[in-house]
Amino acid sequence: MSDMPSPKPCPICGKPAVMEFRPFCSRRCGDIDLHRWLSGGYAIPAVEQDESENEATAPRPLGPKPER
């Protein structure tokens, strides 16, 4: 029985990961992942708010209140 855990599959293609390119199986899969990051493929979608909603929910600045 081996003490080393079984390698996780490559997140891009599913082949077993290679220690040299971990967590990927090859430089190609690593480059594909890098391209996805740099091109915004892994971006978290955001919901745009109206400007009036932004003003109502914007945090107040710290410090003394301005005099009116």
N, C-alpha and C positions, 0 to 999 in steps of 0.2 A: 504494500500500500504506500502511495506517495504522499508526502506532506505538502506538496505544491498543489494549490487549487487549480482546477481546470480553467484554461484561459477563456475569458468571456469572448463572445463573438464580436467581430468588427461591427461598429454601429452603422457603417455605410453599406456593406455588402453581406454581412452575416457569416463570413468565413472566420475560422479561429484567428485570434489576434497573435501577432508575432512580437516577441519582446523588444526587438529593435525599433518597431514602429508603434508600439503600444499607445493607445488602445486600438489601433488599426491593424490591418493585416499587411498593408503595404504603404509605400510613400504615396502612391496614386490615391488611395482612399483618404489619407491624411490631407492631401492637397484638395480633394473634393470637399472635405469638411471645412477646410480653411476658406475656400471660395464661398461656401454657403454663409459663413460668418461675415466675411468681408462684403458680400453683396446684399446683406440684410435678410437672407433666407431664414435665419433663426430669430428674427425680430419678434417681440411680443406685441400683438396687436393692441392698439389703444383706441379709446372712444373719445372723439373730440367733443368738447363742451362749448356751449355758447359763451361769449365774453361776459354776459350779464351773470351767468352761473359762476364763472371764474372769480368775479369780484365778490360775490356773496360768500364763496367758500374759501377764499384766499386767507392764509394765516395772517394775523395782525403782527406788525413789527413790534419787537421788544423795546422797552424803555418807557419814558414818561409819555402820557397822552399829549398830543399837540393842543394848544389853546385855540379856542375859536373866537 
